[in-house]
């Protein structure tokens, strides 16, 4: 009986120790423009597995369009805060791989970590969440063994390796490398949402690709300053490099069901930013609208008849 109790106590202790060790690990989240048609993503996952086979690795997306740093920045902005504090994001949209651009780890004020090239990918994260500290990766000590002569796959050799070691607890943030000035983070210039009288200006940062909904960077709080109620008509202008591409008037509604099939509407998307869509249709395709920092949007309350 005593032996049984002893083995039970040992088993319970082992279980609790394993659970404690598991909670010492943090999630590792990968984002690239690699796609999944070759072995690049698998190689990164293999590096992470080699660091710690118990590490939980997830994918944000690997379908960022080739070299689209802005869209990568937005996808981080869209998703990062739904992951627990301590999560480590490895980000590879890297036009300058092998050049003098810095490889960094950014720690936000809430304690999430972003690993990757300092080329603008962290623009929106830095602005919204703040930079608690920025460190340059010291590749002399933080690089996959045997990769010193590989110059064009930092996603595997540096970022996945460092990210996995940081998430697993194999290294601390302080061991990543030297501190950089937090204000030195490279940022992409873009039109922030601003109100001028009865008009609000912003950009189309991204499309809801599958459905063709057009998202803006105009937040709910700024939109509410126009005193637009449910059902009120809203005038929306879309401009590309200053030239008008489309102009529509559509009602503000909470849901797509607020208008008839095929009709446009203005609504608040899942991030509580203003968006424009066609119920059961593709608004962006119909009006030939794309996204990016050179796609501007203007909204105001439309005159009623």
Order of alpha helices (4+ residues) and beta strands (2+ residues): alpha-beta-alpha-beta-alpha-beta-beta-beta-alpha-beta-alpha-beta-beta-beta-beta-beta-alpha-beta-beta-beta-beta-alpha-beta
